[in-house]
Amino acid sequence: MTERRLEGQVALVTGGGSGIGEAVARRLAADGAAVVVADIATESANAVARSLGDRALAVCADSGSEPDMQRAVALAVERFGALHIGVNAAGFGISAEVLDMDVERWNDVMRVTLGGVFVSCKAEARQMVRQGGGGVVINIASTNALQPAEGLSAYCTAKAGVAMFTRVAALELAQHRVRVVGVGPGLTATPATQRFLESPVASAAYLANIPAGRPAKAEEIASMVAYLASSEAGYITGDTFYVDGGLLTRNYPTLAERRPSGYEGADFLKTVEGEIPSR
Ligand SMILES: NC(=O)c1ccc[n+]([C@@H]2O[C@H](COP(=O)([O-])OP(=O)(O)OC[C@H]3O[C@@H](n4cnc5c(N)ncnc54)[C@H](O)[C@@H]3O)[C@@H](O)[C@H]2O)c1
């Protein structure tokens, strides 16, 4: 019985305007939660919230900004009375090899993909502790928390950090009955991956390494999040759960396997795989 199992709960989803965060926002709402859709992409967040009706609210918030996330949590409480579930899905990678990586681009990834999880978790958990009734924070990691990938050093390092941060935060927050868990998606079809899923060479290289033979749907990641958010997962904290179609049983494709024809070295990475989102 999963229907409306989050009735009466209030959730905040960072990165809720697109992809996995959007699917999570929609699933939590379908399960009965009121949802705050937080994103730097205001239009996307508005569109998602609007489509969910009056039990949803869009907030323009940078997950790496403490004032933004404090404001997002305050708005959740003002509008819906409390906060019980935080899902931290905002994140991105950039593609560059270590020898060519600009420090600024490395720092961009660390500030949002790792730092944003800390900043968001802090703001969400402080509210849960203030309320005194417990809660759950779910951090979106990646199979790249465990699996190294050439050209993705900043992303892999940030995601490994998310998995470890999840453990430490769970340890500290257990006394307040706040659970902290991670979900590590494998390759998932979202706007972020659309470009290289449409590239025949890159797509074939990725899919050859996924026993399930296809990328995940964002809804399949959201169903794990919805389970972990529910009281059925009440004894689960600290761990990161991988939803990957078996990807972690194989190796990540090498640069040579992913390189489309017409490119040399790692030149294709920025054009085919990497981009930094902005407001
Ligand atoms: N798609 C995949 O294959 C995949 C696999 C593993 C993990 N993930 C992780 O899942 C999460 C979502 O990825 P996606 O594929 O859905 O990407 P996406 O680009 O479709 O959505 C990401 C959303 O986050 C928002 N965002 C970016 N920076 C932000 C910031 N500073 N503050 C607030 N919002 C911000 C973007 O505007 C966008 O709406 C990311 O953390 C990503 O690393 C994705």
The ligand as an SDF file (V2000), in Angstrom:
LIG
                    3D

 44 48  0  0  0  0  0  0  0  0999 V2000
   20.8720   12.1120  -15.0180 N   0  0  0  0  0  0  0  0  0  0  0  0
   21.7590   11.2240  -14.5730 C   0  0  0  0  0  0  0  0  0  0  0  0
   22.1940   10.3260  -15.3050 O   0  0  0  0  0  0  0  0  0  0  0  0
   22.2370   11.2930  -13.1540 C   0  0  0  0  0  0  0  0  0  0  0  0
   22.9450   10.1790  -12.6450 C   0  0  0  0  0  0  0  0  0  0  0  0
   23.4000   10.2160  -11.3400 C   0  0  0  0  0  0  0  0  0  0  0  0
   23.1450   11.3120  -10.5450 C   0  0  0  0  0  0  0  0  0  0  0  0
   22.4660   12.3700  -11.0540 N   0  0  0  0  0  0  0  0  0  0  0  0
   22.2430   13.5210  -10.1740 C   0  0  0  0  0  0  0  0  0  0  0  0
   20.8700   13.7990  -10.0950 O   0  0  0  0  0  0  0  0  0  0  0  0
   20.6960   15.1960   -9.8600 C   0  0  0  0  0  0  0  0  0  0  0  0
   19.7540   15.7610  -10.9090 C   0  0  0  0  0  0  0  0  0  0  0  0
   20.3240   15.5630  -12.1900 O   0  0  0  0  0  0  0  0  0  0  0  0
   19.4500   15.6360  -13.5150 P   0  0  0  0  0  0  0  0  0  0  0  0
   20.0510   14.6850  -14.4690 O   0  0  0  0  0  0  0  0  0  0  0  0
   18.0270   15.5360  -13.1690 O   0  0  0  0  0  0  0  0  0  0  0  0
   19.8270   17.1090  -14.0180 O   0  0  0  0  0  0  0  0  0  0  0  0
   18.9400   18.2840  -14.6480 P   0  0  0  0  0  0  0  0  0  0  0  0
   19.9480   19.2110  -15.2380 O   0  0  0  0  0  0  0  0  0  0  0  0
   17.8370   17.7490  -15.4970 O   0  0  0  0  0  0  0  0  0  0  0  0
   18.2770   18.9730  -13.3740 O   0  0  0  0  0  0  0  0  0  0  0  0
   19.0630   19.6090  -12.4250 C   0  0  0  0  0  0  0  0  0  0  0  0
   18.2870   20.7850  -11.8720 C   0  0  0  0  0  0  0  0  0  0  0  0
   19.0930   21.3720  -10.8410 O   0  0  0  0  0  0  0  0  0  0  0  0
   19.0480   22.7690  -11.0020 C   0  0  0  0  0  0  0  0  0  0  0  0
   20.2110   23.3760  -10.3950 N   0  0  0  0  0  0  0  0  0  0  0  0
   21.4870   23.3990  -10.8540 C   0  0  0  0  0  0  0  0  0  0  0  0
   22.2610   24.1070  -10.0410 N   0  0  0  0  0  0  0  0  0  0  0  0
   21.4660   24.5370   -9.0380 C   0  0  0  0  0  0  0  0  0  0  0  0
   21.6910   25.3120   -7.8840 C   0  0  0  0  0  0  0  0  0  0  0  0
   22.8900   25.8430   -7.6030 N   0  0  0  0  0  0  0  0  0  0  0  0
   20.6490   25.5420   -7.0430 N   0  0  0  0  0  0  0  0  0  0  0  0
   19.4160   25.0440   -7.3200 C   0  0  0  0  0  0  0  0  0  0  0  0
   19.1410   24.3250   -8.4060 N   0  0  0  0  0  0  0  0  0  0  0  0
   20.1540   24.0670   -9.2530 C   0  0  0  0  0  0  0  0  0  0  0  0
   18.9650   23.0070  -12.4960 C   0  0  0  0  0  0  0  0  0  0  0  0
   18.4590   24.3060  -12.7930 O   0  0  0  0  0  0  0  0  0  0  0  0
   18.0310   21.8850  -12.9140 C   0  0  0  0  0  0  0  0  0  0  0  0
   16.6720   22.3020  -12.8560 O   0  0  0  0  0  0  0  0  0  0  0  0
   22.0910   15.8140   -9.8810 C   0  0  0  0  0  0  0  0  0  0  0  0
   22.5750   15.9180   -8.5610 O   0  0  0  0  0  0  0  0  0  0  0  0
   22.8900   14.7950  -10.6650 C   0  0  0  0  0  0  0  0  0  0  0  0
   24.2610   14.8510  -10.3670 O   0  0  0  0  0  0  0  0  0  0  0  0
   21.9970   12.3980  -12.3460 C   0  0  0  0  0  0  0  0  0  0  0  0
  1  2  1  0
  2  3  2  0
  2  4  1  0
  4  5  1  0
  4 44  2  0
  5  6  2  0
  6  7  1  0
  7  8  2  0
  8  9  1  0
  8 44  1  0
  9 10  1  0
  9 42  1  0
 10 11  1  0
 11 12  1  0
 11 40  1  0
 12 13  1  0
 13 14  1  0
 14 15  2  0
 14 16  1  0
 14 17  1  0
 17 18  1  0
 18 19  2  0
 18 20  1  0
 18 21  1  0
 21 22  1  0
 22 23  1  0
 23 24  1  0
 23 38  1  0
 24 25  1  0
 25 26  1  0
 25 36  1  0
 26 27  1  0
 26 35  1  0
 27 28  2  0
 28 29  1  0
 29 30  1  0
 29 35  2  0
 30 31  1  0
 30 32  2  0
 32 33  1  0
 33 34  2  0
 34 35  1  0
 36 37  1  0
 36 38  1  0
 38 39  1  0
 40 41  1  0
 40 42  1  0
 42 43  1  0
M  CHG  2   8   1  16  -1
M  END
$$$$
